[in-house]
Amino acid sequence: MNITPNPFTDILIVDLIEADNFPVDLIILDTNEKEVYRNRIFTTKKIIDVSNVKEGTYRITMLDDGKLLYEGIFSKV
């Protein structure tokens, strides 16, 4: 599984080569743990528009049926 680029500007590219089944939930949380973005992904590769997310540091998590698949810290510039 790979999410690029980091830091990001207006898009994130999600590559889900390790996901066992779909859909997978992608959640972006700000430093106050407020959810600023959520998307359900149904394909192995997805380009996500995050242009409405403000600059800052975010935690991105991916869940497969409630099971944590991925968690990382990303910056929007």
C-alpha positions in Angstrom: 0.0 0.0 0.0 1.3 3.4 -0.9 0.0 7.0 -0.6 1.9 9.7 -2.5 3.1 12.4 -2.6 4.2 13.6 0.9 4.0 16.5 1.2 0.9 16.9 -0.9 -0.8 19.8 -2.6 -4.1 19.2 -4.3 -4.1 15.4 -4.9 -3.2 12.2 -3.2 -2.5 9.0 -5.2 -3.5 5.8 -3.4 -2.2 2.5 -4.5 -3.9 -0.5 -2.8 -2.0 -3.4 -4.1 -2.1 -5.2 -0.6 -5.9 -4.8 0.1 -7.7 -8.1 0.5 -11.1 -6.8 -0.4 -13.0 -3.6 -1.2 -14.2 -1.1 -0.2 -11.5 0.4 1.8 -12.1 3.6 3.8 -9.6 6.5 3.6 -9.8 9.0 6.5 -7.8 12.2 6.9 -7.7 13.7 10.4 -6.2 17.0 11.4 -3.9 17.5 14.5 -7.0 18.0 16.6 -8.3 14.5 15.5 -11.1 16.2 13.5 -12.1 14.3 10.4 -11.5 16.6 7.4 -12.0 14.0 4.7 -13.4 10.5 4.2 -13.7 8.5 1.0 -14.6 4.9 0.3 -12.3 3.4 -2.3 -13.4 0.6 -4.6 -10.4 0.2 -6.9 -6.7 -0.7 -6.5 -5.5 2.8 -7.6 -7.3 6.1 -7.0 -6.4 9.8 -7.4 -8.1 11.8 -4.7 -8.8 15.6 -4.9 -7.9 17.1 -1.5 -7.7 20.7 -2.8 -10.2 21.8 -0.2 -8.0 20.6 2.7 -6.1 23.4 4.4 -2.3 23.5 4.7 -1.0 21.6 7.7 -0.2 18.2 9.2 -2.6 15.3 8.9 -2.9 11.7 9.9 -4.1 9.5 7.1 -5.6 6.1 8.0 -7.0 3.3 5.8 -9.5 0.8 7.1 -10.6 -2.5 5.6 -13.9 -3.5 7.3 -12.7 -1.7 10.5 -9.2 -3.3 10.4 -6.3 -0.8 10.3 -4.4 -1.3 7.0 -2.3 1.8 7.0 -1.6 4.9 9.1 0.8 7.7 8.3 1.5 11.4 8.9 1.3 13.7 5.9 1.7 17.4 5.3 -0.3 19.6 3.0 1.7 22.5 1.5 
